[in-house]
Amino acid sequence: MSRSLATVLAALAVTVSAAALAETGPVQCDSFIKLRDDAAQKTLAVRTAVEKKAERKDICTLVQRYYAAESVVIKFLEDNKTWCGIPNEAIKGAKDNHEHTAKFRTAACTEAPAAKPHVPSLSDAIGTPSVDTGANTKTGRGTLDTLNGNPLAR
């Protein structure tokens, strides 16, 4: 999950670089700052939750909020590309990072696969332990006995 977190933070970096371009444009470009700050807050919330090892359900909720905020940022970049002078590379980078966020969201929101049931072995059916230890082996005779005693008993 930490690798995906890096892509989320990279997405924020792209939006920040696009913000620098938006700050020099017309008045409608000023609303980008608010969108950028909202996405940054949501990114930090996801990062904090991952670092604190929050439950999967909580991380999923936070990632979905970030995904929605990132979608709004991308829509703004596409709609105001001409007015704000946003280069195509910034939009392409934001879209690529949005795809990474979508993969991270899928991983965070998908339930962990259920563990496969343990198939009983012959020793389970008979009731004997599956691994020899010092407690379940006899000493005095046998292959495992050495001059120092049974090595399993140590």
C-alpha positions as semicolon CSV with decimal commas, in nm:
position;residue;x (nm);y (nm);z (nm)
1;M;0,000;0,000;0,000
2;S;0,290;0,237;0,060
3;R;0,388;0,220;-0,307
4;S;0,039;0,331;-0,405
5;L;0,059;0,605;-0,146
6;A;0,362;0,735;-0,333
7;T;0,154;0,760;-0,650
8;V;-0,114;0,951;-0,462
9;L;0,149;1,195;-0,341
10;A;0,287;1,222;-0,694
11;A;-0,061;1,316;-0,813
12;L;-0,064;1,594;-0,560
13;A;0,270;1,716;-0,695
14;V;0,126;1,737;-1,046
15;T;-0,171;1,936;-0,923
16;V;0,061;2,167;-0,733
17;S;0,268;2,232;-1,046
18;A;-0,051;2,298;-1,240
19;A;-0,154;2,533;-0,962
20;A;0,154;2,745;-1,021
21;L;0,040;2,792;-1,378
22;A;-0,318;2,861;-1,272
23;E;-0,216;3,135;-1,029
24;T;-0,090;3,355;-1,312
25;G;-0,407;3,330;-1,523
26;P;-0,750;3,497;-1,525
27;V;-0,992;3,519;-1,232
28;Q;-1,159;3,179;-1,293
29;C;-0,817;3,017;-1,248
30;D;-0,813;3,135;-0,886
31;S;-1,070;2,871;-0,795
32;F;-0,805;2,610;-0,869
33;I;-0,625;2,699;-0,547
34;K;-0,929;2,594;-0,344
35;L;-0,956;2,265;-0,536
36;R;-0,584;2,200;-0,493
37;D;-0,597;2,264;-0,119
38;D;-0,899;2,035;-0,080
39;A;-0,717;1,754;-0,265
40;A;-0,405;1,814;-0,056
41;Q;-0,601;1,783;0,269
42;K;-0,758;1,460;0,152
43;T;-0,416;1,326;0,049
44;L;-0,278;1,398;0,394
45;A;-0,578;1,226;0,552
46;V;-0,511;0,911;0,346
47;R;-0,141;0,924;0,426
48;T;-0,206;0,962;0,799
49;A;-0,454;0,673;0,798
50;V;-0,208;0,444;0,618
51;E;0,077;0,539;0,853
52;K;-0,140;0,474;1,158
53;K;-0,251;0,142;1,008
54;A;-0,618;0,231;1,023
55;E;-0,881;-0,024;0,932
56;R;-0,932;-0,102;0,566
57;K;-1,285;0,038;0,573
58;D;-1,165;0,377;0,697
59;I;-0,884;0,393;0,444
60;C;-1,130;0,302;0,169
61;T;-1,358;0,591;0,267
62;L;-1,069;0,838;0,269
63;V;-0,935;0,716;-0,066
64;Q;-1,279;0,748;-0,223
65;R;-1,299;1,109;-0,101
66;Y;-0,955;1,180;-0,244
67;Y;-1,050;1,011;-0,573
68;A;-1,355;1,238;-0,601
69;A;-1,149;1,549;-0,525
70;E;-0,890;1,444;-0,781
71;S;-1,166;1,397;-1,040
72;V;-1,281;1,754;-0,978
73;V;-0,925;1,881;-1,022
74;I;-0,886;1,694;-1,352
75;K;-1,219;1,827;-1,479
76;F;-1,110;2,181;-1,388
77;L;-0,778;2,132;-1,568
78;E;-0,950;2,008;-1,883
79;D;-1,224;2,275;-1,881
80;N;-0,987;2,567;-1,817
81;K;-0,689;2,446;-2,017
82;T;-0,701;2,740;-2,257
83;W;-0,797;3,013;-2,010
84;C;-0,538;2,922;-1,751
85;G;-0,263;2,815;-1,992
86;I;-0,236;2,461;-1,856
87;P;-0,003;2,244;-2,066
88;N;-0,122;1,911;-2,203
89;E;0,158;1,731;-2,016
90;A;0,019;1,846;-1,681
91;I;-0,327;1,717;-1,771
92;K;-0,184;1,389;-1,898
93;G;0,020;1,348;-1,578
94;A;-0,285;1,422;-1,365
95;K;-0,487;1,162;-1,557
96;D;-0,210;0,902;-1,520
97;N;-0,195;0,964;-1,147
98;H;-0,573;0,944;-1,132
99;E;-0,549;0,594;-1,283
100;H;-0,299;0,499;-1,011
101;T;-0,538;0,637;-0,751
102;A;-0,815;0,424;-0,901
103;K;-0,596;0,113;-0,864
104;F;-0,511;0,211;-0,507
105;R;-0,880;0,264;-0,435
106;T;-0,960;-0,080;-0,575
107;A;-0,691;-0,238;-0,357
108;A;-0,797;-0,047;-0,047
109;C;-1,169;-0,111;-0,091
110;T;-1,151;-0,477;-0,189
111;E;-1,195;-0,713;0,099
112;A;-0,893;-0,924;0,180
113;P;-0,928;-1,271;0,034
114;A;-1,061;-1,521;0,280
115;A;-0,811;-1,774;0,401
116;K;-0,851;-2,114;0,246
117;P;-0,979;-2,374;0,488
118;H;-0,714;-2,604;0,628
119;V;-0,732;-2,944;0,464
120;P;-0,695;-3,206;0,736
121;S;-0,390;-3,428;0,709
122;L;-0,350;-3,787;0,819
123;S;-0,187;-3,681;1,146
124;D;-0,488;-3,456;1,216
125;A;-0,722;-3,751;1,163
126;I;-0,516;-3,983;1,382
127;G;-0,454;-3,719;1,646
128;T;-0,075;-3,721;1,640
129;P;0,136;-3,405;1,617
130;S;0,257;-3,319;1,270
131;V;0,607;-3,212;1,383
132;D;0,838;-3,414;1,605
133;T;0,952;-3,237;1,920
134;G;1,139;-3,339;2,230
135;A;0,808;-3,395;2,405
136;N;0,673;-3,648;2,159
137;T;0,988;-3,849;2,080
138;K;1,146;-4,124;2,289
139;T;1,507;-4,098;2,392
140;G;1,749;-4,380;2,446
141;R;1,728;-4,548;2,108
142;G;1,694;-4,427;1,759
143;T;1,848;-4,233;1,479
144;L;1,812;-3,892;1,641
145;D;1,995;-3,984;1,959
146;T;2,354;-3,866;1,976
147;L;2,618;-3,860;2,247
148;N;2,455;-3,543;2,381
149;G;2,099;-3,677;2,375
150;N;1,806;-3,604;2,151
151;P;1,857;-3,281;1,956
152;L;1,482;-3,230;1,942
153;A;1,469;-3,208;2,319
154;R;1,695;-2,902;2,331
